[in-house]
Amino acid sequence: MRLYVGGLPYQTTEQELVDIFSQAGQVVEATVIIDRETGRSKGFGFVEMGSTEDGQYAIERLNGTMVGNRTITVSEARERQTSGGRGFQRRDRYSNSNYRSERY
C-alpha cells in the first residue's frame, strides 16, 4: 500500500522515513520529494508499505504525530492525474488559418 506523508520537516531523509514507518510494519520503499530547481525537500513524500494491513496501521498510528517540530499527515496515496499540462493550450501565433502569406 502506497502512503502519502505530508508536513515533513524539510531536513527529513528517506532513511528517517523508513525508520519512522518501520514501527508500523514492513517498509518497501520511502521517497522524499525534492524540488528540481533548488534541490531541497518539498516537505512531503511517499512510503510503500509491505501490505494493506501495514498501510492501514501506519495511517492509524502515525497520522497527526510529531516528526521533529511538525505534525505529519499520513493517508493513502491517490494516483497522479494527468491533466495534459497546466490548464492552457499553447498556440502558435502564426497558425491562424485566416493568415495567408501573399506576394504582391
C-alpha positions as CSV (number, residue, x, y, z in Angstrom):
1,M,0.0,0.0,0.0
2,R,1.4,3.4,-1.0
3,L,1.0,6.2,1.5
4,Y,1.3,10.0,1.2
5,V,3.2,11.7,4.0
6,G,2.8,15.5,4.3
7,G,4.1,18.1,6.7
8,L,7.6,16.6,6.9
9,P,10.4,18.8,8.3
10,Y,12.4,19.9,5.3
11,Q,15.6,18.1,6.6
12,T,13.8,14.7,6.8
13,T,15.7,12.0,4.9
14,E,14.4,8.9,3.2
15,Q,16.2,6.7,5.8
16,E,14.4,8.6,8.6
17,L,11.0,7.9,6.8
18,V,11.9,4.2,6.7
19,D,12.8,4.3,10.4
20,I,9.5,6.0,11.4
21,F,7.3,3.8,9.3
22,S,9.0,0.6,10.2
23,Q,7.3,0.9,13.6
24,A,4.0,0.1,11.8
25,G,5.2,-2.7,9.5
26,Q,7.4,-3.6,6.6
27,V,8.5,-0.6,4.5
28,V,9.2,-1.5,0.9
29,E,10.3,2.0,-0.2
30,A,10.4,5.6,1.1
31,T,10.8,8.7,-1.0
32,V,11.1,12.3,0.0
33,I,10.1,14.6,-2.9
34,I,12.8,17.1,-3.9
35,D,12.4,20.4,-5.7
36,R,14.3,20.1,-9.1
37,E,15.4,23.7,-9.1
38,T,16.6,24.1,-5.5
39,G,17.5,20.5,-4.6
40,R,15.6,20.9,-1.3
41,S,12.8,18.9,0.1
42,K,9.2,20.0,-0.6
43,G,8.1,18.7,2.8
44,F,6.3,15.6,1.7
45,G,6.9,12.1,0.5
46,F,5.6,8.7,-0.1
47,V,6.1,5.4,1.7
48,E,5.3,2.0,0.2
49,M,4.2,-0.5,2.9
50,G,4.5,-4.2,2.5
51,S,0.8,-4.9,2.8
52,T,-2.6,-3.1,3.0
53,E,-2.8,-4.1,6.7
54,D,0.6,-2.5,7.4
55,G,-0.5,0.6,5.5
56,Q,-3.8,1.0,7.4
57,Y,-2.0,0.5,10.7
58,A,0.6,3.2,9.7
59,I,-2.2,5.6,8.9
60,E,-3.9,4.9,12.3
61,R,-0.7,5.1,14.3
62,L,1.2,7.9,12.6
63,N,-1.3,10.4,11.2
64,G,-1.2,13.5,13.3
65,T,2.0,12.6,15.1
66,M,5.0,14.9,15.5
67,V,8.2,14.4,13.5
68,G,10.8,17.0,14.5
69,N,8.7,20.1,15.2
70,R,6.0,19.4,12.7
71,T,2.7,17.4,12.7
72,I,2.6,15.0,9.8
73,T,-0.3,13.9,7.7
74,V,-0.5,10.2,6.6
75,S,-3.1,9.0,4.2
76,E,-3.5,6.6,1.3
77,A,-1.8,8.0,-1.8
78,R,-4.0,8.8,-4.7
79,E,-3.0,8.1,-8.3
80,R,-1.5,11.0,-10.1
81,Q,-4.0,12.5,-12.5
82,T,-2.8,13.5,-16.0
83,S,-4.3,16.9,-16.8
84,G,-2.5,17.4,-20.1
85,G,-0.4,20.3,-18.8
86,R,-1.3,23.3,-16.6
87,G,-4.8,24.0,-18.0
88,F,-3.8,26.0,-21.0
89,Q,-3.1,25.2,-24.6
90,R,-0.1,26.7,-26.4
91,R,-1.0,28.4,-29.6
92,D,1.5,29.4,-32.3
93,R,0.8,33.0,-33.3
94,Y,1.2,32.1,-36.9
95,S,-1.1,29.1,-37.0
96,N,-4.2,31.2,-37.6
97,S,-6.0,29.6,-40.6
98,N,-7.0,33.1,-41.8
99,Y,-3.4,34.2,-42.1
100,R,-2.0,34.0,-45.6
101,S,1.3,35.0,-46.8
102,E,0.9,36.6,-50.3
103,R,3.4,38.2,-52.5
104,Y,2.5,41.5,-54.2
